[in-house]
């Protein structure tokens, strides 16, 4: 006969036996329940209508298989006769009780959609876009916070000190850098006692970051040459673009094309996203940051001088006022501001700008303005006609 067990499944009890069921496991109380005899097959009563049919375990023979588009084996579909079919089972699969189970000893067939020539390390597929990008490599930028880009997406480079190690190696432009020089550049004259472990940790972290970014043979490589560390297949791309633009601007200025020279200088200025290697510490990077800040100001002053020659006085006054506020002790910016005000018909404001600059210099350094600024002040006082542009003199 049949009855329900604790798991909620029906099981058959032999004829003539009694079944004991635990009615309350928590209380430990057992109650006896008399089992009513069931009608067995072949008796006068016949089989019960709700009795499940008996299932017979069958073993299907291996056959030729067909893989789905996803590469997963399909389920065995029952045929009209009620037996499981094996057309959709993998090679060497076993069909037991209507379900398909793969054979561990069988070899996996090659999918038709998988080209063996397009396999790479890690079993990743590379399309045409991936192949084209492998030749490009990573783009490194230092005119602002250090970042590495691939396809416009930023690649993680690790903690700040690890990024400082990368910035120092990038500035070597492919030259090897000894271990002692690297430690001195990043940590200074008093490095921690475990600095060797830290250096090895950051070098390994950079190698993992380059490997995770991909790129194949064009990806950056941090190698040990025996005399120091060298970064290969890597360069400061925005800095190289800036140099190219400024070289073309200088050529245009020498040829007399001031408008094109100013446009190229503005493009070079737009490459800056902040201070050089912003956010990274270390004595070497601090010195490079001051050096590049000076270069940036020199290019800015040259561009504004060309704008003054073109007669853009109002635009120059607005920009120079902001620049003087940022660099109050920069006398060359004060000279250009005074000249822009004077040529724009505002000589009194030019003299006021000089007095404010003289007071700032006296409070900041205890001295007087330089000879160039004093001479310009004297020429404005006597209204020197040579300060005006040639067009104004001709009119």
DADA-V342194 format. One record per residue. N is the residue number from 1. SS is DSSP state (~ for helix, > for strand, _ for the rest). PSI is psi as a letter, one per 30 degrees, with the letter a starting at -180 (none if undefined). Layout:
BEGIN
n=<N,N>
ss=<SS,SS>
psi=<PSI,PSI>
END
This chain:
BEGIN
n=<1,2,3,4,5,6,7,8,9,10,11,12,13,14,15,16,17,18,19,20,21,22,23,24,25,26,27,28,29,30,31,32,33,34,35,36,37,38,39,40,41,42,43,44,45,46,47,48,49,50,51,52,53,54,55,56,57,58,59,60,61,62,63,64,65,66,67,68,69,70,71,72,73,74,75,76,77,78,79,80,81,82,83,84,85,86,87,88,89,90,91,92,93,94,95,96,97,98,99,100,101,102,103,104,105,106,107,108,109,110,111,112,113,114,115,116,117,118,119,120,121,122,123,124,125,126,127,128,129,130,131,132,133,134,135,136,137,138,139,140,141,142,143,144,145,146,147,148,149,150,151,152,153,154,155,156,157,158,159,160,161,162,163,164,165,166,167,168,169,170,171,172,173,174,175,176,177,178,179,180,181,182,183,184,185,186,187,188,189,190,191,192,193,194,195,196,197,198,199,200,201,202,203,204,205,206,207,208,209,210,211,212,213,214,215,216,217,218,219,220,221,222,223,224,225,226,227,228,229,230,231,232,233,234,235,236,237,238,239,240,241,242,243,244,245,246,247,248,249,250,251,252,253,254,255,256,257,258,259,260,261,262,263,264,265,266,267,268,269,270,271,272,273,274,275,276,277,278,279,280,281,282,283,284,285,286,287,288,289,290,291,292,293,294,295,296,297,298,299,300,301,302,303,304,305,306,307,308,309,310,311,312,313,314,315,316,317,318,319,320,321,322,323,324,325,326,327,328,329,330,331,332,333,334,335,336,337,338,339,340,341,342,343,344,345,346,347,348,349,350,351,352,353,354,355,356,357,358,359,360,361,362,363,364,365,366,367,368,369,370,371,372,373,374,375,376,377,378,379,380,381,382,383,384,385,386,387,388,389,390,391,392,393,394,395>
ss=<_,>,>,>,_,_,_,_,_,>,>,>,_,_,_,_,_,_,>,>,>,>,>,>,_,_,_,_,>,>,>,>,>,_,_,_,_,_,_,_,_,_,_,_,_,_,_,_,_,_,_,_,_,_,_,_,_,_,>,_,_,_,_,_,_,_,_,_,_,_,_,_,_,_,_,_,_,>,_,_,_,_,_,>,_,_,_,_,_,_,_,_,_,>,>,>,_,_,>,>,>,_,_,_,_,_,_,_,_,_,_,_,_,_,_,~,~,~,>,_,_,_,_,_,>,_,_,~,~,~,~,~,~,~,_,_,_,_,>,>,>,_,_,_,_,_,>,>,>,>,_,_,>,>,>,_,_,_,_,~,~,~,~,~,~,~,~,~,~,~,~,_,_,_,_,_,>,_,~,~,~,~,~,~,~,~,~,_,_,_,_,_,_,_,~,~,~,~,~,~,~,~,~,~,~,~,~,~,~,~,~,~,~,_,_,~,~,~,_,_,>,>,>,>,_,_,_,_,>,>,>,>,_,_,_,>,~,~,~,~,~,~,~,~,~,~,~,~,~,~,~,~,~,~,_,_,_,~,~,~,~,~,~,~,~,~,~,~,~,~,_,_,_,_,_,_,_,_,_,_,_,_,~,~,~,~,~,~,~,~,~,~,~,~,~,~,~,~,~,~,~,~,~,~,~,~,~,~,~,_,_,_,~,~,~,~,~,~,~,~,~,~,~,~,~,~,_,_,_,_,~,~,~,~,~,~,~,~,~,~,~,~,~,_,_,_,~,~,~,~,~,~,~,~,~,~,~,~,~,~,~,~,~,~,~,_,_,_,_,_,~,~,~,~,~,~,~,~,~,~,~,_,_,_,~,~,~,_,_,~,~,~,~,~,_>
psi=<l,k,l,k,a,f,f,g,k,k,l,k,k,l,k,g,l,k,k,k,k,j,e,i,e,e,f,g,k,k,k,k,k,k,k,k,k,l,j,l,k,f,l,e,f,l,l,k,e,g,k,k,k,k,k,k,k,k,j,l,k,k,l,k,l,k,k,l,e,f,g,k,k,l,l,k,k,k,l,f,f,f,k,k,l,g,e,g,l,l,k,g,l,k,j,k,h,f,k,k,k,k,k,f,f,k,k,k,l,k,k,f,g,j,k,f,f,g,k,a,k,g,h,k,k,k,a,e,e,e,e,e,f,f,f,e,a,l,k,k,k,f,i,a,k,k,l,k,k,j,h,f,k,k,k,k,g,a,l,e,e,e,e,e,e,e,e,e,e,e,f,f,h,f,k,k,k,l,e,e,e,e,e,e,e,e,f,a,f,i,l,l,f,h,e,e,e,e,e,e,e,e,e,e,e,e,e,e,e,e,e,e,f,a,f,b,f,f,l,k,k,j,l,k,f,e,f,a,k,k,j,l,h,k,l,j,e,e,e,e,e,e,e,e,e,e,e,e,e,e,e,e,e,f,f,g,i,e,e,e,e,e,e,e,e,e,e,e,e,f,f,k,g,a,l,k,h,k,f,k,l,k,e,e,e,e,e,e,e,e,e,f,e,e,e,e,e,e,e,e,e,e,e,e,e,e,e,e,f,f,g,i,e,e,e,e,e,e,e,e,e,e,e,e,e,e,i,f,g,j,e,e,e,e,e,e,e,e,e,e,e,e,f,g,g,i,e,e,e,e,e,e,e,e,e,e,e,e,e,e,e,e,e,e,f,g,a,l,l,l,e,e,e,e,e,e,e,e,e,e,e,g,h,k,f,f,f,l,l,e,e,e,e,e,none>
END
